[in-house]
């Protein structure tokens, strides 16, 4: 008796190996690589300002006193299309919109933007005025407001109006602006003086608060004092009403207000991953991820060590008998298979013995039984066929009975064709002799 080999114990993860590396090392390397990939994807998507910046400077994101967030919100509340632009502002405003450059700082970004204003039909430049000191207790607010040096707004103004000058006064300015339907109030009012400028709003001393410069088909409007629209100044007198009326009068029909924020350092270049994470593209991303997961799931069984080749069928009668037994065991109808085998055996014997053609099964059985009697054989087909038919009509032929009947048909065929009988082990034949299984007795 051959002992079966004991099942090999699965090696621990630390001791297992995959190729030239221990398996635990391979798992750690894959985990580190996957973590690095996810971190890089996150930083690429959100690391360059994917969310709204936290700031207290003079910009449209700021909630501080010198910010412009309330002005942008008021425009939206009144149904004016507003876009806070962080990339390609000039191109966005080139299709008939109003570009707002509110309190730009000194630097190359502002210079390049002002140099490209010729491609914008309408633009409003609001000069800077205040600087804020951060509140340590609440960093999104400012602790105090300080006037910028007069040279800062003047240098920006001279980039579009060479020779222009900034004018500041200590006394507050309160005046009615009938053209835009309200009264304004400004602390430390800031105006300017320049040649070749069409003044729209003047203070009592002749300083220009709002002026326009025409360059061919392009018009640049200049607002000297940002307190008309800053968070702290928009609610003074009717500053907010005047500021919104100015924007409404300058806005081309069907256009939008483009508030540029690249000049404050908030440029955000187009990012495909960020775009895919916002509607309606996020649905496409989810569908793609699901499709990839299904693809990986379908192909995951293809990885790993190759499957062992199945053993081929061994040659010999034993394999044939076992295969036939399996067919009978799993077949849907053992009786139908037995009937086909019965017809095949009878037809084969008739051919071997050169029997007459055109006989039905009953006539074939009668002719074969006469041939067996003529040869002095004990084998008879008719009783065997009758028993098979009776069992079949009663529905009692299962796989086991079908195998027995098939074996009897095979023994009958061997005896009538070759004069050979295969007797079961331990069974006695005529004459009292016992023949072992598989032994052949010849008559």
C-alpha positions as CSV (number, residue, x, y, z in Angstrom):
1,X,0.0,0.0,0.0
2,X,1.4,3.3,-1.1
3,X,1.2,6.1,1.5
4,X,0.0,9.4,0.2
5,X,2.6,12.2,0.7
6,X,1.6,14.6,3.5
7,X,0.3,18.0,2.4
8,X,3.1,20.5,2.3
9,X,2.7,23.3,4.9
10,X,2.3,26.8,3.4
11,X,5.5,28.8,4.1
12,X,5.0,32.0,6.1
13,X,4.9,35.2,4.2
14,X,8.3,36.3,5.6
15,X,10.0,33.1,4.4
16,X,8.2,32.8,1.0
17,X,9.8,34.1,-2.1
18,X,8.7,35.5,-5.5
19,X,11.5,35.3,-8.0
20,X,14.8,36.7,-6.7
21,X,13.1,38.7,-3.8
22,X,11.4,37.5,-0.6
23,X,7.7,37.8,-0.9
24,X,7.4,40.2,2.1
25,X,9.9,42.5,0.4
26,X,7.9,42.5,-2.8
27,X,4.6,43.3,-0.9
28,X,6.3,46.2,0.9
29,X,7.7,47.6,-2.3
30,X,4.3,47.4,-4.1
31,X,2.6,49.1,-1.1
32,X,5.2,51.9,-1.0
33,X,4.9,52.4,-4.8
34,X,1.1,52.5,-4.7
35,X,1.1,55.0,-1.8
36,X,3.5,57.2,-3.7
37,X,1.3,57.1,-6.8
38,X,-1.8,58.0,-4.8
39,X,0.1,60.8,-3.1
40,X,1.4,62.2,-6.3
41,X,-2.1,62.0,-7.9
42,X,-3.5,63.9,-4.9
43,X,-0.8,66.6,-5.0
44,X,-1.2,67.0,-8.8
45,X,-4.9,67.4,-8.4
46,X,-5.2,69.6,-5.3
47,X,-1.7,70.7,-4.5
48,X,-1.7,73.7,-6.8
49,X,-4.7,75.4,-5.4
50,X,-7.5,73.0,-6.2
51,X,-9.6,74.5,-3.4
52,X,-10.3,78.2,-2.7
53,X,-7.2,80.0,-1.4
54,X,-7.2,81.2,2.3
55,X,-6.1,84.8,2.1
56,X,-6.7,88.2,3.6
57,X,-5.3,90.4,0.8
58,X,-7.1,92.6,-1.7
59,X,-8.6,89.9,-3.9
60,X,-12.0,88.2,-4.7
61,X,-11.3,85.3,-2.3
62,X,-10.6,87.5,0.7
63,X,-13.2,88.1,3.5
64,X,-11.0,90.8,5.1
65,X,-11.8,94.5,5.0
66,X,-9.7,95.1,1.9
67,X,-11.0,92.0,0.0
68,X,-13.6,92.0,-2.8
69,X,-15.5,88.8,-1.9
70,X,-18.7,90.8,-1.0
71,X,-18.6,92.6,-4.4
72,X,-18.4,89.4,-6.4
73,X,-21.2,87.8,-4.3
74,X,-23.4,90.9,-4.8
75,X,-23.0,90.7,-8.6
76,X,-24.0,87.0,-8.5
77,X,-27.0,87.7,-6.3
78,X,-28.2,90.2,-8.8
79,X,-28.0,87.7,-11.6
80,X,-24.8,89.0,-13.3
81,X,-22.6,86.2,-14.6
82,X,-19.4,86.3,-12.7
83,X,-16.3,84.1,-13.2
84,X,-13.2,84.4,-10.9
85,X,-10.5,83.5,-13.4
86,X,-7.2,81.8,-12.5
87,X,-6.0,81.1,-16.0
88,X,-6.3,82.7,-19.4
89,X,-8.3,85.7,-18.3
90,X,-7.7,87.8,-21.4
91,X,-8.8,84.9,-23.7
92,X,-12.0,84.4,-21.6
93,X,-12.9,88.1,-21.9
94,X,-12.1,88.4,-25.6
95,X,-15.5,87.1,-26.6
96,X,-17.5,90.1,-25.4
97,X,-17.1,90.0,-21.7
98,X,-15.9,92.6,-19.1
99,X,-12.4,92.0,-17.6
100,X,-11.9,93.3,-14.1
101,X,-8.4,93.9,-12.9
102,X,-8.9,94.8,-9.2
103,X,-5.9,96.2,-7.2
104,X,-3.1,94.4,-9.1
105,X,0.4,94.4,-7.5
106,X,3.7,95.4,-8.9
107,X,5.5,92.8,-10.9
108,X,5.9,91.0,-14.3
109,X,2.5,89.3,-14.1
110,X,0.7,92.7,-13.9
111,X,2.9,94.2,-16.6
112,X,2.2,91.3,-19.0
113,X,-1.5,91.4,-18.3
114,X,-1.7,95.2,-18.9
115,X,0.3,94.9,-22.1
116,X,-2.3,92.4,-23.5
117,X,-5.4,94.5,-22.8
118,X,-5.6,95.5,-26.5
119,X,-7.3,92.2,-27.2
120,X,-10.1,92.8,-24.7
121,X,-13.1,94.8,-25.8
122,X,-13.9,96.2,-22.3
123,X,-11.7,96.2,-19.2
124,X,-11.9,97.9,-15.9
125,X,-8.7,98.5,-13.9
126,X,-9.1,99.3,-10.2
127,X,-6.0,100.8,-8.7
128,X,-4.6,99.5,-5.3
129,X,-4.8,101.6,-2.2
130,X,-4.6,99.7,1.1
131,X,-2.2,97.2,2.7
132,X,-3.4,95.0,5.6
133,X,-1.6,93.5,8.6
134,X,-2.8,90.0,9.4
135,X,-4.8,89.4,12.6
136,X,-3.0,86.7,14.5
137,X,-6.1,85.4,16.2
138,X,-8.0,85.1,13.0
139,X,-5.6,84.9,10.0
140,X,-8.3,85.4,7.4
141,X,-8.9,88.9,8.8
142,X,-6.6,91.9,9.1
143,X,-5.7,93.7,12.3
144,X,-5.3,97.2,10.6
145,X,-5.4,98.9,7.2
146,X,-2.4,101.0,6.1
147,X,-2.3,103.2,2.9
148,X,0.1,101.9,0.3
149,X,2.9,104.3,-0.7
150,X,1.5,106.6,-3.4
151,X,4.2,105.4,-5.8
152,X,2.6,101.9,-6.0
153,X,-0.7,102.8,-7.6
154,X,1.0,105.5,-9.6
155,X,3.5,103.1,-11.1
156,X,0.7,100.8,-12.2
157,X,-1.3,103.7,-13.6
158,X,1.6,104.9,-15.6
159,X,1.9,101.5,-17.4
160,X,-1.4,102.3,-19.2
161,X,-1.3,106.2,-18.9
162,X,2.3,107.4,-19.1
163,X,2.7,110.7,-17.2
164,X,-0.4,110.2,-15.1
165,X,-0.4,111.2,-11.4
166,X,-2.1,109.9,-8.3
167,X,-3.9,112.5,-6.0
168,X,-4.7,111.7,-2.4
169,X,-6.5,113.8,0.2
170,X,-6.9,113.4,3.9
171,X,-10.5,114.7,4.2
172,X,-13.3,112.1,3.4
173,X,-15.1,112.5,0.1
174,X,-18.9,112.5,0.1
175,X,-20.7,113.3,-3.1
176,X,-23.7,112.4,-5.2
177,X,-23.1,110.5,-8.4
178,X,-26.3,111.0,-10.3
179,X,-25.2,109.2,-13.4
180,X,-24.9,105.9,-11.5
181,X,-27.8,106.6,-9.1
182,X,-26.3,107.0,-5.7
183,X,-24.1,108.9,-3.2
184,X,-20.5,107.8,-2.5
185,X,-18.4,108.1,0.6
186,X,-14.6,107.5,0.6
187,X,-12.0,107.8,3.4
188,X,-8.7,109.1,2.2
189,X,-10.0,109.5,-1.3
190,X,-7.7,108.5,-4.2
191,X,-8.1,110.1,-7.6
192,X,-5.8,110.7,-10.6
193,X,-4.9,113.3,-13.2
194,X,-3.9,112.4,-16.8
195,X,-4.2,113.7,-20.3
196,X,-6.3,112.1,-23.1
197,X,-8.7,110.5,-20.6
198,X,-12.4,110.8,-20.7
199,X,-13.5,111.6,-17.2
200,X,-16.7,109.9,-16.1
201,X,-16.7,110.7,-12.3
202,X,-14.8,113.7,-11.0
203,X,-14.4,114.8,-7.4
204,X,-15.1,118.5,-6.5
205,X,-11.5,119.5,-7.0
206,X,-11.3,118.0,-10.5
207,X,-9.6,114.7,-9.7
208,X,-10.7,111.7,-11.8
209,X,-12.3,108.9,-9.9
210,X,-13.5,107.0,-13.0
211,X,-12.1,107.6,-16.5
212,X,-11.9,105.9,-19.8
213,X,-9.2,105.5,-22.4
214,X,-10.0,104.5,-26.0
215,X,-7.6,102.5,-28.1
216,X,-9.2,101.7,-31.4
217,X,-12.1,99.3,-30.8
218,X,-10.9,98.6,-27.2
219,X,-11.8,100.7,-24.2
220,X,-10.0,100.6,-20.8
221,X,-11.8,102.1,-17.8
222,X,-9.8,103.2,-14.7
223,X,-11.3,103.4,-11.2
224,X,-8.8,105.1,-8.9
225,X,-10.3,104.2,-5.5
226,X,-11.1,100.6,-4.6
227,X,-13.2,101.6,-1.6
228,X,-16.3,101.6,-3.8
229,X,-16.2,97.8,-3.9
230,X,-14.0,96.6,-1.1
231,X,-15.6,94.6,1.8
232,X,-15.2,97.5,4.2
233,X,-16.3,100.3,1.8
234,X,-19.1,98.7,-0.2
235,X,-21.6,99.3,2.6
236,X,-20.6,103.0,3.1
237,X,-23.3,105.4,1.8
238,X,-24.4,103.9,-1.5
239,X,-20.9,102.8,-2.7
240,X,-22.1,99.3,-3.5
241,X,-25.0,100.6,-5.7
242,X,-22.6,102.9,-7.6
243,X,-20.0,100.1,-8.1
244,X,-22.5,97.6,-9.4
245,X,-24.1,100.3,-11.7
246,X,-20.6,101.0,-13.1
247,X,-20.1,97.4,-13.9
248,X,-23.6,97.0,-15.3
249,X,-23.1,99.9,-17.6
250,X,-19.8,98.6,-18.9
251,X,-20.8,95.0,-19.3
252,X,-21.5,94.1,-23.0
253,X,-24.9,92.6,-23.6
254,X,-24.8,88.8,-23.1
255,X,-21.3,89.0,-21.6
256,X,-19.9,87.9,-18.3
257,X,-17.8,89.6,-15.6
258,X,-14.3,88.0,-15.6
259,X,-12.4,88.9,-12.3
260,X,-8.8,88.1,-12.9
261,X,-6.9,86.6,-10.0
262,X,-3.7,85.5,-11.7
263,X,-2.3,89.0,-10.9
264,X,-2.5,88.1,-7.2
265,X,-0.6,84.9,-7.6
266,X,-3.5,82.5,-7.8
267,X,-2.9,81.1,-11.3
268,X,-4.3,77.6,-11.7
269,X,-3.5,75.9,-15.0
270,X,-6.0,73.4,-16.5
271,X,-5.8,70.0,-14.8
272,X,-7.4,67.0,-16.4
273,X,-7.6,65.1,-13.1
274,X,-9.3,68.0,-11.3
275,X,-11.7,68.4,-14.2
276,X,-12.6,64.7,-14.0
277,X,-13.4,65.1,-10.2
278,X,-16.1,67.7,-10.9
279,X,-19.6,67.3,-12.5
280,X,-20.5,66.3,-15.1
281,X,-17.1,64.6,-15.9
282,X,-17.0,62.7,-12.5
283,X,-19.6,60.3,-13.9
284,X,-17.3,59.4,-16.8
285,X,-14.5,58.9,-14.3
286,X,-16.6,56.6,-12.1
287,X,-17.7,54.5,-15.2
288,X,-14.0,54.2,-16.3
289,X,-12.9,53.1,-12.9
290,X,-15.6,50.5,-12.7
291,X,-14.7,49.2,-16.2
292,X,-11.0,49.0,-15.2
293,X,-11.9,47.1,-12.0
294,X,-14.0,44.6,-13.9
295,X,-11.1,44.1,-16.4
296,X,-8.6,43.5,-13.6
297,X,-11.1,41.1,-11.9
298,X,-11.5,39.2,-15.1
299,X,-7.7,38.9,-15.7
300,X,-6.5,38.4,-12.1
301,X,-6.7,34.6,-12.4
302,X,-4.2,34.8,-15.3
303,X,-1.4,35.9,-13.0
304,X,0.8,33.7,-10.8
305,X,2.5,30.3,-11.4
306,X,1.3,28.4,-14.5
307,X,-1.3,25.7,-13.8
308,X,0.0,22.1,-13.9
309,X,-0.7,20.2,-17.1
310,X,-3.5,17.7,-16.7
311,X,-2.5,14.1,-17.0
312,X,-3.3,12.5,-20.4
313,X,-5.6,9.5,-20.7
314,X,-3.8,6.3,-20.2
315,X,-4.0,3.7,-23.0
316,X,-5.9,0.4,-22.5
317,X,-9.2,-1.2,-22.0
318,X,-9.5,0.0,-18.4
319,X,-9.5,3.6,-19.5
320,X,-12.2,2.9,-22.1
321,X,-14.4,1.2,-19.5
322,X,-13.9,4.0,-17.0
323,X,-14.7,6.6,-19.6
324,X,-17.9,4.7,-20.7
325,X,-18.9,4.4,-17.0
326,X,-18.5,8.2,-16.5
327,X,-20.6,8.9,-19.6
328,X,-23.3,6.6,-18.4
329,X,-23.1,8.0,-14.9
330,X,-23.4,11.7,-16.0
331,X,-25.5,11.1,-19.1
332,X,-29.1,12.4,-19.1
333,X,-30.5,9.0,-20.3
334,X,-28.7,5.7,-19.7
335,X,-31.6,3.9,-21.5
336,X,-31.1,5.9,-24.7
337,X,-27.4,5.2,-24.7
338,X,-28.0,1.5,-24.1
339,X,-30.5,1.3,-26.9
340,X,-27.9,2.9,-29.3
341,X,-25.3,0.4,-28.1
342,X,-27.7,-2.5,-28.6
343,X,-28.5,-1.5,-32.2
344,X,-24.8,-1.1,-32.9
345,X,-23.8,-4.5,-31.5
346,X,-26.6,-6.4,-33.3
347,X,-25.8,-4.6,-36.6
348,X,-22.1,-5.4,-36.1
349,X,-22.8,-9.1,-35.5
350,X,-25.1,-9.4,-38.5
351,X,-22.3,-7.9,-40.6
352,X,-19.7,-10.3,-39.2
353,X,-21.8,-13.4,-39.8
354,X,-23.0,-12.2,-43.2
355,X,-26.7,-12.2,-42.2
356,X,-29.4,-11.1,-44.6
357,X,-30.2,-7.4,-45.0
358,X,-33.5,-5.6,-44.5
359,X,-34.5,-7.5,-41.3
360,X,-36.0,-5.7,-38.3
361,X,-34.7,-6.2,-34.8
362,X,-37.0,-9.1,-34.0
363,X,-36.1,-11.0,-37.3
364,X,-32.4,-10.2,-36.7
365,X,-32.6,-11.7,-33.2
366,X,-34.4,-14.9,-34.5
367,X,-31.8,-15.3,-37.3
368,X,-28.9,-14.9,-34.8
369,X,-30.3,-17.3,-32.3
370,X,-30.7,-20.0,-35.1
371,X,-27.1,-19.3,-36.0
372,X,-26.0,-19.8,-32.4
373,X,-27.9,-23.1,-32.2
374,X,-26.4,-24.2,-35.5
375,X,-22.9,-23.7,-34.0
376,X,-23.8,-25.5,-30.8
377,X,-23.6,-22.3,-28.6
378,X,-25.6,-21.6,-25.5
379,X,-25.9,-17.9,-26.2
380,X,-29.3,-16.5,-27.1
381,X,-30.1,-12.9,-28.0
382,X,-33.9,-12.9,-27.9
383,X,-34.3,-13.4,-24.1
384,X,-31.7,-10.7,-23.4
385,X,-33.4,-8.2,-25.7
386,X,-36.8,-9.0,-24.1
387,X,-35.4,-8.3,-20.6
388,X,-33.9,-5.1,-21.8
389,X,-37.1,-4.0,-23.4
390,X,-39.1,-4.8,-20.3
391,X,-36.8,-2.9,-18.0
392,X,-36.8,0.1,-20.4
393,X,-40.6,0.2,-20.6
394,X,-40.9,0.2,-16.8
395,X,-38.3,3.0,-16.6
396,X,-36.0,1.0,-14.3
397,X,-32.8,1.3,-16.4
398,X,-30.3,3.4,-14.6
399,X,-26.6,3.6,-15.1
400,X,-25.8,0.4,-13.2
401,X,-28.4,-1.7,-15.0
402,X,-27.3,-0.2,-18.3
403,X,-23.7,-1.2,-17.7
404,X,-24.8,-4.8,-16.8
405,X,-26.9,-5.1,-20.0
406,X,-24.0,-3.7,-22.0
407,X,-21.7,-6.2,-20.5
408,X,-24.1,-9.1,-21.3
409,X,-24.4,-7.8,-24.9
410,X,-20.6,-7.7,-25.1
411,X,-20.3,-11.3,-23.8
412,X,-23.0,-12.5,-26.2
413,X,-21.1,-10.9,-29.1
414,X,-17.8,-12.4,-28.2
415,X,-19.3,-15.9,-27.9
416,X,-21.3,-15.9,-31.1
417,X,-18.6,-14.3,-33.2
418,X,-15.4,-15.8,-31.7
419,X,-16.8,-18.6,-29.6
420,X,-15.3,-16.9,-26.6
421,X,-17.0,-16.2,-23.2
422,X,-15.7,-13.8,-20.5
423,X,-17.1,-15.0,-17.2
424,X,-17.3,-13.0,-14.0
425,X,-14.9,-14.0,-11.2
426,X,-16.2,-16.7,-9.0
427,X,-19.0,-17.7,-11.3
428,X,-19.3,-21.3,-12.4
429,X,-19.7,-22.3,-16.0
430,X,-21.2,-25.4,-17.4
431,X,-19.0,-28.3,-16.4
432,X,-18.3,-27.0,-12.9
433,X,-15.1,-25.0,-13.7
434,X,-14.5,-21.6,-12.2
435,X,-12.8,-19.0,-14.4
436,X,-11.2,-15.8,-12.9
437,X,-12.3,-12.3,-14.0
438,X,-10.9,-11.4,-17.4
439,X,-9.9,-15.0,-18.2
440,X,-11.1,-16.3,-21.5
441,X,-12.7,-19.7,-22.0
442,X,-12.9,-21.0,-25.6
443,X,-15.4,-23.5,-26.7
